[in-house]
């Protein structure tokens, strides 16, 4: 009989991991005398990776690089770092580090491992993600990080000397940071032969990784005599413990996949025995829409669809909502989790028996010619489709419902996704590599090479931001200051410029707001009330000054959640803004920026914003009736997004901090500017265009 967590009883413990997933487990009465060491030990020994423990330790000992292919659910993420520690790799003050592409996975894996080792999170086991460090350099021996954070650590310690083993987990996700990290680790290996790397991946990219780490070693023919580990990478495959999953395809493509997903969930609920459902959609908007449709369905058809618990899962979710997703399903209920592809390999949910796969995910695509980066809905790859289906076979045989046809799966889906580095804006990457002293960017050894156009465009932008000199070397101190700020370089430039304009306090607030998805509550059907709430804060100068008004109001209310609720502002987002703002203030002080407020002089605030985002300046088309703007560079057609306080105000000159594209290109976070500021901010960027544009 399964146990459930009753109020007043012991809180369930986290058990059994998978790719960063966390499951809850309530001890049964037989060992309720507390959570015995033996039971955790038994849990660990049941994981598929356990029988490879000796093999893994042997390979890590004898090879510089070990590549582990482990199905999701094998336990490699939580167990391997512990095996390494047990084998002494953290002795003598050394540290074992494990990187993940996703922040949510870092937090959940670290808390699971701390629990298994019986230590307090932040002491022997710790984690660091952007804007949050839960570790202690004196005592932490096993550390979980996002790969982006490890790249930043190289700024202070280019050879990562305190780490004895670096495990790069989820390498198959091929995030930009993972790819840069792999390129840099390959360089570090040559200087630190004693360093061990473990590359772990859920899909068979092992060949590719192995070739990549082997390639650089050809230059030294005399190496067989050298002491130390073999340079030839070792490959080990660890099986998962999946049950059989029956795949069902759609007979014809669905015109609206959100609606199709909701109908499929209702169908499963009506016809299939107990078991939770995991639905893969593309992003927060789709997920919110689906949650709403299902909730309405439950309200209207009370009887048929009672027993539903509908929960969203995406990376921007507040902690409390994440906890709900991982908690056990109460008796007689069915949990429906509606997720982005974060549940594909990064997180595990126990109890899932049915998977509904929309066949889409959101991916970043950057066009270096037009300099526009969009989040685009794209069909997933076959590798992703298999991962998604596999989520249903964790606890018992399951079923996967694919909302696309079998012919489409077999004939039209691509085999694997394009690595993110080949479809992203490279400005951040390049400034990081330059700050690490890697000047020959074109000659850098990438696991997958970015396009030359994207590289050239990034170098141009950095040059115009005044970060690179004519020889494409980082200018001191600006370039190094900018590399220290873990934000988009345009935002970093805005922060650095605020120093001379004397408005760093205000700009840091704006930067913190720009770092989160949105500070407004997202809800359908309350548009009018929301618009009225926005007007209470709206500044004629635009969204950035409006953010300052909201922040001020939030502080004056005593950081009250009621105040947020009343004004349709997301309380969790505002708390996050406070947290990020605190971190940014510390970073600013460290790199020598004086914290000053310009009181009510909002003109200098807009000038500082312009100093960072001058490349995004637009001018209203003279005879446009529908508010069409043209970008100064590249004359793209763009429009002010309805969420902006300047929507329908249509000032003549504006600057935006991000573009979103749906039916049109929309500017988000817009401010009015004076065109003369553009020449001040970036003379060499706007020189050629002066005669006809800037007057």
Buried (B, 14 or more C-beta within 10 A) or exposed (E): EEBEBEEEEEEBBBBBBBBBBBBBBBBEEEEEEEBEEEBBEEBBEEBBBBEBBEBBBBBBEBBBBBBBBBBBBBBBBBBBBBBBBEBEBBEEEBBBBBBBBBBBBBBBBBBBBBBBBEBEBBBBBBBBBBBBBBBEEEEBBBBBBBBBBBBBBBBEEBEBEEBBBBBBBBBBBBBBBBBBBBBBBBBBBBEBEEBBBBBBBBBEBBEBBBEBBEEBBEEEEEBEEEEEBBBBBBBBEBBBBBEEBEBBBBEEEBEEBBEBBBBBBBEBBEEBEEBBBBBBBBBBBBBBBBBBBBEEBBEEEEEEBEBBBBBBBBBBBEEEBBEBBBBBBEEEEBBBBBBBBBBBBBBBBBBBBBBBBBBBBBBEBBBBEBBBBBEBBBBBBBBBBBBBBBBBBBBEEBBBBBBBBEEBBEEEBEEBBBBBBBBBBBBBBBBBBBBBEBEEBEEBEBBBBBBEEBBEBBBBBBBBBBBBEEEBEBBEEBBBBBBBBBBBBBBBBBBBBBBBBBBBBBBBBBBBBBBBEBBBBEEEEEEEEBBEBBEEBBBEBBBBBBBBBBBEBBEEBEEBEEBBEEBBBBBBBBBBBBBBBEBBBEBBEEBEBEEBEBEEBBBBBBBBBBBBBBBBBBBBBEEEEEBBBBBBBEEBEBBBBEBBBBBEBBBEBBBBBBBEEEEEBBBBBBBBBEBEBBBEBBEEBBEEEEEEBBE
